[in-house]
Amino acid sequence: MPLYEYRCEACGQQEEKLESLSAPEAHECPACSAAGGMKRQVSITAFTLAGEGWFKGAAAEPPSTPSSTSASGHGCASGGCGCPFAG
């Protein structure tokens, strides 16, 4: 279940709730009782993908390295893109 942050538009009260994905985006404020006063806020996530990746399977084979290290043929216009094929 995701952790949602809410803020009351009437009194400024803030709260966090663990709710299902289908939870309503507004509800009554527990502090001032404003109907629909608590509105869901946009916030950053604590979820991070790091390391070699989170999905490993048969299709997750490393790409083959071409014998040529030139930028031509790899979509690089001038070779200044910083890709491993830029040479």
C-alpha positions as a printed Julia matrix, in Angstrom:
87×3 Matrix{Float64}:
   0.0     0.0     0.0
   1.31    3.47   -0.82
   1.84    6.18    1.78
  -0.13    9.31    0.81
   0.37   12.83    2.17
  -2.66   15.07    2.72
  -3.0    18.77    3.58
  -6.17   20.63    4.6
  -6.89   23.61    2.38
  -8.91   25.26    5.17
  -6.64   25.01    8.24
  -3.28   23.69    6.94
  -3.38   20.45    8.96
  -1.11   17.75    7.46
  -1.21   13.97    7.74
   0.12   10.79    6.15
  -1.99    7.69    5.51
  -1.3     4.18    4.26
  -4.13    3.62    1.81
  -4.98    1.52   -1.21
  -4.42    2.8    -4.75
  -8.17    3.29   -5.12
  -8.46    5.61   -2.08
 -10.23    8.93   -2.71
  -8.03   11.99   -3.27
  -9.85   14.06   -0.63
 -11.5    13.43    2.74
 -12.76   15.28    5.81
 -10.16   17.1     7.9
  -9.79   15.58   11.39
  -8.79   18.97   12.87
 -11.38   21.44   11.5
 -13.95   18.99   10.02
 -13.86   20.69    6.6
 -15.66   18.33    4.21
 -13.18   17.33    1.51
 -10.62   19.69    3.02
  -7.81   17.14    3.15
  -6.38   17.0    -0.39
  -3.74   14.52   -1.52
  -0.37   16.17   -2.15
   2.23   15.36   -4.77
   5.39   14.18   -3.06
   8.64   12.41   -3.86
   8.99    8.68   -3.56
  11.41    6.69   -1.46
  11.53    3.94   -4.12
  14.9     3.77   -5.88
  16.31    1.37   -8.44
  20.04    0.96   -8.02
  22.78   -1.47   -8.91
  22.58   -3.89  -11.79
  18.82   -3.74  -12.07
  15.79   -5.28  -10.47
  14.7    -7.64  -13.24
  16.83  -10.59  -14.19
  15.59  -13.15  -16.64
  16.42  -14.95  -19.84
  15.88  -11.74  -21.84
  18.3    -9.79  -19.6
  21.46  -10.78  -21.47
  24.14   -8.1   -21.87
  24.27   -6.49  -25.31
  27.03   -7.65  -27.64
  29.95   -5.29  -28.13
  30.65   -4.35  -31.75
  34.16   -4.86  -33.1
  34.33   -1.26  -34.3
  34.41    1.59  -31.8
  33.43    4.32  -34.25
  30.35    6.43  -33.71
  29.07    5.83  -37.22
  26.15    3.45  -37.47
  25.09    3.89  -33.83
  22.91    6.98  -34.14
  25.63    9.4   -33.07
  25.61   12.52  -35.22
  29.06   13.81  -34.25
  30.35   11.27  -31.74
  30.08   13.81  -28.9
  27.16   12.13  -27.19
  29.25   10.29  -24.61
  28.0     6.83  -25.56
  30.47    3.91  -25.47
  30.53    3.87  -29.27
  31.74    7.47  -29.56
  35.35    6.22  -29.66
